[in-house]
Amino acid sequence: MRPIRSSYAVLKRATGILLAPLMLAAALTPTLGQAQEAEPIKLGYAKCAHCTPLSLTPQNATGVKLEAISFNTGNDVLTALLSKSIDVAQVTYLHYATALDKGFDVVGISGQINGGSQILVGNDLPVEPGDWEGLKKLIAQYKDEGKPFRVAASRGNAQDIHMRGAFLTHGIDINKDVRFINIPNPSDHVQALRRGEVELITSVDPFATQIREVKAAKFFDFPYDQAAGKLTNLIVTRSDVIEDNPKGVEEAVRAIVKVNEMMADDKPLFVDTIQKVTGLDNAIATGAVDNLYPDYKMYRESAVAIAQMMRDLKYINTDVTEAVEKNLDYSFLEKVTGKSKTDLGY
């Protein structure tokens, strides 16, 4: 405190004026930049192709110290958010609805990147790409022969609900016609196919593209003809984070939107980012980018439709459509983009 008293005395002698207490208080106040600096934010994301751009958010954040932490799966990210190990999480619309079904406190604050799902079938299966009738006949043949037709995904990920919704659209009962196999970590999908443990798998990029590149399976279809469409990633937080650190949340959303726009404008950067985070080669990363759609909007009607479909599929036990709609907070996107929530997917 001594230097401040000394400065005050010097100014008084030089001017002959008694400085007002308000001016002295101002001398003790942090600079404007310091005052506006938000509390740090920890952002969690999964190691999927459309999630990897979030690794670039720390260097593109302003007004907040942002730490980006990678996890193996979206389920791991959601667990970290709910346990308060992180403040903001990249999950999927499926995780969002599931969390609300269980009564957890989650709030959607931004979209991110959609797409990234592929249905793949064993190389020896006699079905052509997109031939759902042929697939249904093959499944029926397996049933007649007393053999299970095994389908796999990582339960809790967007690809699981994409697959289930597509099956429902094409008249395949996931509970009666096929046997579901849960393979939690998408990086294990390729080996499951190579070992012949499943006939069909719905995987996430870049792992889906990797499976095709190493010829562990062949492409069947994109599972987007269902209520979820291509919707995949959603950025969520908790209400206590919004209450305690609204500026930090806003700056996190700003960084996400900025990085999203970078990915949309610069595909080579997108490819390079996937490579650095996943360690997969250029051909796989390039193929994955073709199935990814940067989009920071949050689609309310589609989110509600996903929740309804999840209940129809007995994926969740309660009707969470009201909560799904209520817990989408567009205010941060509105501040960051200058757009109305109507223009942001409401």
C-alpha positions as CSV (number, residue, x, y, z in Angstrom):
1,M,0.0,0.0,0.0
2,R,3.0,2.4,0.5
3,P,3.5,3.1,-3.2
4,I,-0.1,4.2,-3.6
5,R,0.1,6.6,-0.6
6,S,3.3,8.0,-2.0
7,S,1.7,8.6,-5.5
8,Y,-1.3,10.3,-3.8
9,A,1.0,12.7,-2.0
10,V,3.0,13.5,-5.1
11,L,-0.2,14.3,-7.1
12,K,-1.5,16.5,-4.2
13,R,1.7,18.6,-4.0
14,A,1.9,18.9,-7.8
15,T,-1.7,20.1,-8.3
16,G,-2.5,21.7,-5.0
17,I,-5.8,19.9,-5.1
18,L,-7.1,17.4,-2.6
19,L,-7.9,14.3,-4.6
20,A,-11.4,13.0,-4.2
21,P,-11.8,9.6,-2.4
22,L,-13.3,8.3,-5.7
23,M,-10.1,8.9,-7.6
24,L,-8.1,7.1,-4.9
25,A,-10.5,4.2,-5.1
26,A,-10.0,4.1,-8.9
27,A,-6.2,3.8,-8.3
28,L,-6.9,0.6,-6.4
29,T,-9.3,-0.9,-9.0
30,P,-8.0,-3.5,-11.5
31,T,-7.6,-2.5,-15.1
32,L,-10.6,-2.8,-17.4
33,G,-9.1,-5.9,-19.0
34,Q,-8.6,-7.5,-15.6
35,A,-12.1,-6.7,-14.5
36,Q,-13.7,-8.3,-17.6
37,E,-11.6,-11.5,-17.4
38,A,-13.9,-14.4,-16.7
39,E,-13.3,-17.3,-14.4
40,P,-11.5,-20.1,-16.1
41,I,-13.6,-22.7,-18.1
42,K,-12.8,-26.4,-18.5
43,L,-14.3,-27.8,-21.8
44,G,-14.5,-31.5,-22.3
45,Y,-14.8,-33.2,-25.7
46,A,-14.7,-36.8,-27.1
47,K,-12.1,-38.1,-29.6
48,C,-14.4,-38.2,-32.6
49,A,-13.7,-36.4,-35.9
50,H,-16.4,-33.7,-35.4
51,C,-15.3,-33.2,-31.8
52,T,-11.6,-32.6,-32.4
53,P,-11.9,-29.0,-33.6
54,L,-12.7,-28.1,-29.9
55,S,-9.0,-28.7,-29.2
56,L,-8.4,-25.4,-31.0
57,T,-10.7,-23.4,-28.7
58,P,-8.1,-22.4,-26.0
59,Q,-6.0,-20.4,-28.5
60,N,-9.1,-18.9,-30.0
61,A,-10.7,-17.8,-26.7
62,T,-10.7,-14.2,-25.6
63,G,-11.6,-12.9,-22.1
64,V,-11.3,-16.3,-20.5
65,K,-8.7,-19.0,-19.8
66,L,-10.1,-22.0,-21.6
67,E,-8.8,-25.5,-21.1
68,A,-9.9,-28.2,-23.5
69,I,-9.8,-31.8,-22.2
70,S,-10.2,-34.9,-24.4
71,F,-12.1,-38.0,-23.4
72,N,-12.5,-41.4,-25.1
73,T,-16.3,-41.2,-25.4
74,G,-19.3,-38.8,-25.1
75,N,-20.5,-40.8,-22.0
76,D,-17.2,-40.0,-20.3
77,V,-17.6,-36.3,-21.1
78,L,-21.1,-36.2,-19.7
79,T,-20.0,-38.0,-16.5
80,A,-17.2,-35.4,-16.1
81,L,-19.7,-32.5,-16.5
82,L,-22.2,-34.0,-14.0
83,S,-19.4,-34.7,-11.4
84,K,-18.3,-31.0,-11.8
85,S,-14.8,-32.0,-13.1
86,I,-15.5,-29.8,-16.2
87,D,-17.7,-26.8,-16.8
88,V,-18.8,-27.2,-20.4
89,A,-19.2,-30.4,-22.4
90,Q,-19.5,-31.5,-26.0
91,V,-22.0,-34.3,-26.0
92,T,-24.8,-35.4,-28.3
93,Y,-28.5,-34.6,-28.5
94,L,-29.0,-38.2,-27.3
95,H,-26.8,-37.6,-24.2
96,Y,-28.8,-34.4,-23.5
97,A,-32.2,-36.1,-23.6
98,T,-30.8,-39.1,-21.6
99,A,-29.5,-36.8,-18.9
100,L,-32.8,-34.9,-18.6
101,D,-34.6,-38.3,-18.4
102,K,-32.5,-39.1,-15.4
103,G,-33.2,-35.7,-13.8
104,F,-29.7,-34.3,-14.2
105,D,-29.0,-30.5,-14.6
106,V,-27.9,-29.9,-18.2
107,V,-28.4,-26.8,-20.3
108,G,-27.8,-26.6,-24.1
109,I,-25.9,-23.5,-25.1
110,S,-24.6,-24.1,-28.6
111,G,-24.5,-26.6,-31.5
112,Q,-21.2,-27.6,-32.9
113,I,-20.7,-30.1,-35.8
114,N,-23.2,-32.6,-37.1
115,G,-23.0,-35.8,-39.2
116,G,-20.2,-38.3,-38.8
117,S,-22.3,-41.5,-38.7
118,Q,-21.9,-44.5,-41.1
119,I,-23.6,-47.9,-41.2
120,L,-21.1,-50.6,-42.2
121,V,-21.6,-54.3,-42.9
122,G,-19.3,-57.3,-43.1
123,N,-17.5,-57.7,-46.3
124,D,-19.0,-61.1,-47.0
125,L,-22.6,-60.1,-46.5
126,P,-24.6,-60.2,-49.8
127,V,-26.1,-56.7,-49.5
128,E,-25.6,-53.6,-51.7
129,P,-25.2,-50.1,-50.4
130,G,-28.6,-48.6,-49.5
131,D,-30.5,-51.8,-50.2
132,W,-32.7,-51.9,-47.0
133,E,-35.0,-54.5,-48.5
134,G,-32.0,-56.7,-49.2
135,L,-30.8,-56.2,-45.6
136,K,-34.3,-57.1,-44.2
137,K,-34.3,-60.3,-46.2
138,L,-30.9,-61.2,-44.9
139,I,-31.9,-60.6,-41.3
140,A,-35.0,-62.8,-41.9
141,Q,-32.8,-65.5,-43.3
142,Y,-30.6,-65.4,-40.2
143,K,-33.7,-65.8,-38.0
144,D,-34.9,-68.7,-40.1
145,E,-31.6,-70.4,-39.7
146,G,-31.6,-69.7,-35.9
147,K,-28.6,-67.4,-36.1
148,P,-28.5,-64.0,-34.4
149,F,-27.9,-61.0,-36.7
150,R,-25.6,-59.0,-34.6
151,V,-25.6,-55.2,-34.8
152,A,-23.3,-52.9,-32.9
153,A,-22.8,-49.3,-31.8
154,S,-21.5,-47.4,-28.8
155,R,-24.6,-47.2,-26.6
156,G,-25.2,-43.6,-25.6
157,N,-23.6,-42.1,-28.7
158,A,-25.4,-40.4,-31.5
159,Q,-24.6,-43.2,-33.9
160,D,-26.6,-45.6,-31.7
161,I,-29.8,-43.5,-31.9
162,H,-29.1,-42.8,-35.6
163,M,-29.0,-46.6,-36.3
164,R,-32.1,-47.4,-34.1
165,G,-34.0,-44.6,-35.8
166,A,-33.0,-45.7,-39.3
167,F,-34.0,-49.3,-38.4
168,L,-37.4,-48.1,-37.2
169,T,-37.9,-46.1,-40.4
170,H,-37.2,-49.2,-42.5
171,G,-39.2,-51.6,-40.4
172,I,-36.5,-53.4,-38.5
173,D,-37.2,-54.1,-34.8
174,I,-33.9,-53.6,-32.9
175,N,-35.3,-55.7,-30.0
176,K,-36.8,-58.6,-32.0
177,D,-35.1,-58.8,-35.4
178,V,-31.5,-58.3,-34.4
179,R,-29.2,-58.7,-31.4
180,F,-27.6,-55.5,-30.2
181,I,-23.9,-55.5,-29.1
182,N,-22.6,-52.6,-27.1
183,I,-19.0,-51.7,-27.9
184,P,-18.3,-48.6,-25.7
185,N,-15.1,-47.3,-27.3
186,P,-15.5,-46.5,-31.1
187,S,-11.8,-47.2,-31.6
188,D,-12.6,-50.9,-30.9
189,H,-15.2,-51.2,-33.7
190,V,-12.6,-52.1,-36.3
191,Q,-11.4,-55.1,-34.4
192,A,-14.9,-56.4,-33.6
193,L,-15.6,-56.5,-37.4
194,R,-12.2,-58.1,-38.2
195,R,-12.9,-60.8,-35.6
196,G,-16.4,-61.4,-37.0
197,E,-18.1,-60.6,-33.8
198,V,-20.8,-58.5,-35.5
199,E,-22.5,-58.4,-38.9
200,L,-23.3,-54.7,-38.9
201,I,-21.9,-51.7,-37.1
202,T,-22.8,-48.0,-36.9
203,S,-19.7,-46.1,-36.2
204,V,-18.5,-42.5,-35.8
205,D,-16.0,-40.8,-38.0
206,P,-13.0,-40.9,-38.3
207,F,-13.2,-44.5,-37.1
208,A,-16.0,-45.4,-39.6
209,T,-13.8,-44.1,-42.4
210,Q,-10.8,-46.0,-41.0
211,I,-12.8,-49.2,-41.0
212,R,-13.5,-48.7,-44.7
213,E,-9.9,-47.7,-45.5
214,V,-8.5,-50.9,-43.9
215,K,-11.3,-52.9,-45.6
216,A,-12.5,-54.3,-42.3
217,A,-16.1,-53.8,-43.6
218,K,-18.0,-52.1,-46.4
219,F,-20.2,-49.1,-46.6
220,F,-24.0,-49.7,-46.4
221,D,-25.6,-46.3,-45.7
222,F,-25.7,-43.0,-43.9
223,P,-28.3,-43.3,-41.1
224,Y,-29.8,-39.9,-41.5
225,D,-33.4,-40.8,-42.7
226,Q,-34.9,-40.6,-39.2
227,A,-36.1,-37.9,-36.7
228,A,-32.5,-36.9,-35.6
229,G,-31.4,-36.3,-39.2
230,K,-27.8,-35.4,-39.2
231,L,-27.9,-33.8,-35.8
232,T,-25.1,-35.0,-33.6
233,N,-23.2,-32.7,-31.3
234,L,-24.5,-30.3,-28.7
235,I,-22.6,-28.1,-26.3
236,V,-24.0,-28.2,-22.7
237,T,-23.2,-26.9,-19.3
238,R,-24.9,-26.8,-15.9
239,S,-27.1,-24.1,-14.5
240,D,-24.7,-23.4,-11.6
241,V,-21.9,-22.6,-14.1
242,I,-24.2,-20.2,-15.9
243,E,-25.1,-18.5,-12.7
244,D,-21.6,-18.3,-11.3
245,N,-19.6,-17.6,-14.5
246,P,-21.9,-16.3,-17.3
247,K,-19.0,-14.4,-18.9
248,G,-16.9,-17.5,-19.0
249,V,-19.8,-19.4,-20.7
250,E,-20.3,-16.6,-23.2
251,E,-16.6,-16.6,-24.1
252,A,-16.5,-20.4,-24.4
253,V,-19.4,-20.2,-26.9
254,R,-17.6,-17.4,-28.7
255,A,-14.5,-19.6,-29.1
256,I,-16.6,-22.5,-30.3
257,V,-18.4,-20.4,-32.9
258,K,-15.1,-19.0,-34.1
259,V,-13.5,-22.4,-34.5
260,N,-16.6,-23.8,-36.2
261,E,-16.4,-21.1,-38.8
262,M,-12.7,-21.9,-39.3
263,M,-13.6,-25.5,-39.9
264,A,-16.3,-24.6,-42.4
265,D,-13.9,-22.3,-44.3
266,D,-10.7,-24.4,-44.2
267,K,-11.1,-28.1,-44.8
268,P,-7.3,-28.8,-44.8
269,L,-7.2,-27.3,-41.2
270,F,-10.1,-29.6,-40.3
271,V,-8.2,-32.6,-41.7
272,D,-5.0,-31.6,-39.9
273,T,-6.9,-31.2,-36.6
274,I,-8.4,-34.6,-36.8
275,Q,-5.0,-36.1,-37.5
276,K,-3.3,-34.4,-34.6
277,V,-5.9,-35.4,-32.0
278,T,-6.6,-39.0,-33.2
279,G,-3.3,-40.0,-34.8
280,L,-5.1,-41.3,-37.9
281,D,-3.6,-40.7,-41.3
282,N,-4.5,-38.1,-43.9
283,A,-6.7,-40.3,-46.1
284,I,-8.9,-41.3,-43.1
285,A,-9.1,-37.7,-41.9
286,T,-10.0,-36.4,-45.3
287,G,-12.7,-39.0,-45.8
288,A,-14.2,-38.2,-42.4
289,V,-14.4,-34.5,-43.2
290,D,-16.7,-35.2,-46.2
291,N,-19.3,-36.5,-43.7
292,L,-19.2,-33.6,-41.3
293,Y,-21.3,-30.5,-41.2
294,P,-20.1,-27.5,-39.0
295,D,-23.2,-25.9,-37.5
296,Y,-23.4,-24.0,-34.2
297,K,-27.2,-23.6,-34.3
298,M,-29.4,-25.6,-31.9
299,Y,-32.5,-27.1,-33.6
300,R,-35.3,-27.0,-31.1
301,E,-38.0,-28.9,-33.1
302,S,-35.5,-31.6,-34.1
303,A,-34.3,-31.9,-30.5
304,V,-37.9,-32.5,-29.4
305,A,-38.4,-35.1,-32.2
306,I,-35.2,-36.9,-31.1
307,A,-36.6,-37.1,-27.5
308,Q,-39.9,-38.4,-28.8
309,M,-38.1,-41.0,-30.9
310,M,-35.9,-42.1,-28.0
311,R,-39.0,-42.7,-25.9
312,D,-40.7,-44.6,-28.7
313,L,-37.5,-46.8,-28.9
314,K,-37.6,-47.2,-25.1
315,Y,-34.2,-45.6,-24.9
316,I,-35.6,-43.3,-22.2
317,N,-38.4,-43.9,-19.8
318,T,-40.2,-40.5,-19.5
319,D,-41.5,-37.8,-21.8
320,V,-38.7,-35.1,-21.7
321,T,-39.8,-33.1,-24.6
322,E,-40.8,-30.1,-22.4
323,A,-37.5,-30.2,-20.6
324,V,-35.6,-30.6,-23.9
325,E,-37.2,-27.4,-25.2
326,K,-37.0,-25.5,-21.9
327,N,-33.3,-26.2,-21.3
328,L,-32.0,-24.9,-24.6
329,D,-30.5,-21.5,-23.7
330,Y,-30.0,-19.4,-26.8
331,S,-28.8,-16.2,-25.0
332,F,-25.1,-16.9,-25.4
333,L,-25.4,-17.7,-29.1
334,E,-27.4,-14.5,-29.5
335,K,-24.8,-12.4,-27.8
336,V,-21.9,-14.0,-29.7
337,T,-23.5,-14.0,-33.2
338,G,-25.8,-11.0,-33.0
339,K,-28.6,-13.2,-34.4
340,S,-32.0,-13.9,-32.9
341,K,-32.8,-17.3,-31.5
342,T,-35.2,-17.7,-34.4
343,D,-32.3,-17.5,-36.7
344,L,-30.3,-19.9,-34.5
345,G,-32.7,-22.9,-34.7
346,Y,-35.4,-22.1,-32.2
